């Protein structure tokens, strides 16, 4: 293969590779970019002195994809148990409770998270008072009451902080059915991955330019040699 064909092939390969990476990233993105995604994991039962489950421990893992740090956030979490209230034991029989108001049993907890840098992942451990640890898996309703980001103006009135911050609407829950549960949470920040990709792209372009210059010099030498022979 000629030097020029090698250059063209290398350039085409680089273009196809970058295109493939872009398509793969687009396919896996199911949440909005520039948001704060979180997942609930490592759910563990905690037993009391009688050996019965009385509490559940869980990890709240958050990945700040914004360009600014989160100083503090307060979040209400609630999980619905639609099974526990639906059935009751009457003697030796299991009966279905037809009262729809009693079908829904809520487990709730308010959490506080702090100091999450831009494009960084951080985990927090919490404990909720319930013996129904299975309820915490994959389904949660949440409300961000307050989210103070870097640069937010903080006002104090009557010894209370005014306002809810600029990032209360930036949170997005990711459950285990979402591909981002496995692909987005990583020890390597997305910004660092992008820097690596950009650097590789620059190296590929430089390699093509160097190969092109070398091929031109080779052609000039060959041309001069032919002239001398003639």
Helices and strands as residue ranges (DSSP letters): H 3-28, E 36-47, E 53-64, E 70-81, G 84-86, E 87-90, E 93-96, G 100-102, E 105-116, E 120-128, G 133-136, E 141-149, E 155-157, E 160-162, E 171-173, H 180-183, H 190-229
